[in-house]
């Protein structure tokens, strides 16, 4: 991950551009449904204009924690640093979740494949990926992005080979919890703090401390005044009551965190940099906590955000930290509306599909500059044992219940040509590959496919694919305008399409008899391409698939 000069960044959009990340979601204000105008060239597929709004409040949705366990995945892959469920409580919860699925007689029971991140090795070619760690081996060949879930735990961040494999899987369109680039951002406490600052997330005042800053009097004074504007650089006794939280940037589970008073902090920093001159430390102003902190698990997908669960962590004894892994007790909590919004906004900003947002309630009125809550950090690899105990339900089952539609997953962006070969699965074992145009200007809800002669029989559309009869239910219609003429097109849903190594289920397609005046059989709309994670190259064709001629429809 490249280092960024944050002083030059003026907005959150610019920050995401430098990180090569997706921009923040904006909610779309939907208008009443109106006929669509599919087509190409002069007859562009365009819906009525939509108004994009950035709402003050995000919709608050909670997961149903008592729902019967469900699952859509055939395979669950776990990359971790410990494959013993006696020690790895999240892994144990994954195994227990599979048992719960069996007890609930779920139609799909996933196979669990666990790999030690430090021992991982893989061979990758166009047709398959062979992953092994010496004990476990998996060949990814027939599996696809719609039936395999990957848990990328904390140990992946420190292992280059394992990180490379996860990136390959992301490139193939698998759902990864969580993607490497977003996890790297969350695992760096300073990068996260800057992200929160640009996104107007309430947090304690902070600054970055390095050896060069410490031994430059002007820089040191500026850094400490970021925490306390009245910091006295000359007389350390005056800073004795100014408590400072010190954190190493990649610490987790409460390790690498200390609370130091302002009188002693210079000497402590000197000692740290004497041991490791390259160390970088995040300094934060100590806020007045109102009894522990709150961890909120949030799921963020394309069209929904869900608060999966929340718990309050109550610190024990004289330790100011409240990590369950350090002995703190966890208990149920009811979030305030402010805490709900902070959790949702922070999760959305992080771009992590599943994350835990740590919020610390403040003593009311103790900091009028911030408010009643601050975000301490965001966790890209949260544990599931504590939250499972608090809610009384296996948290992994709650998560799997919400991951019920692959089309809602954010996939790693991948470049496709402006023309590609696309295989359409019509159901009943009938498939056909067509030449398709990927049209970024096509904003209708349905792609367009020529199928030859078809007829409407009741609520169904009947046609043939290579002589085989097809019957699909009509779900709507679009209106195509060509010159002065307007043509009605029925819309059906095909079970699946495949482009490159990625698949998409339940795809709306408007049927036409002929596209004789077009170069392709199939016109893919923007929504379909977005769900598959494809970014279109404006000049190159067949980047992902072999060249083919337009299919002659009989």
Secondary structure, DSSP 8 states (H G I E B T S, - for coil): -----GGG--SHHHHHHHHT------EEE----------STTS----S--EEE--SS----B--TTS------SEEEEEES---TTT-HHHHHHHHHHHHHHHTT-S---EEEEEEGGG-EEEE-SS-EEEE-SS-EEEESS--TTSEEEEE-GGGGG-HHHHHHHHHHHHTT-EEET-HHHHHHHH-HHHHHHHHHHTT-----EEEE-HHHHTSHHHHHHHHHHH-TT--SS-GGGGTT-EEEEEETT--TTTTEEEEETTTHHHHHHHHHHH-TT--EEEEE---BSSSEEEEEEEE-SS-EEEEEEEEEE--TT-----GGGT-EEE-----HHHHHHHHHHHHHHT-SEEEEEEEEB-TTS-TTT-SEEEEEEESS--SHHHHHHHTS-HHHHHHHH---GGGS----EEE-SEEEEEEEEETTEEEEEEEEE-TT--SSSEEEE-SSEEEETTEEEEEETTEEEEEE--EEEEEEETTEEEEEEEEEEEEEEETTEEEEEEEEEEES--TTSS-SEEE-HHHHHHHTEEE-SS---SSS---------
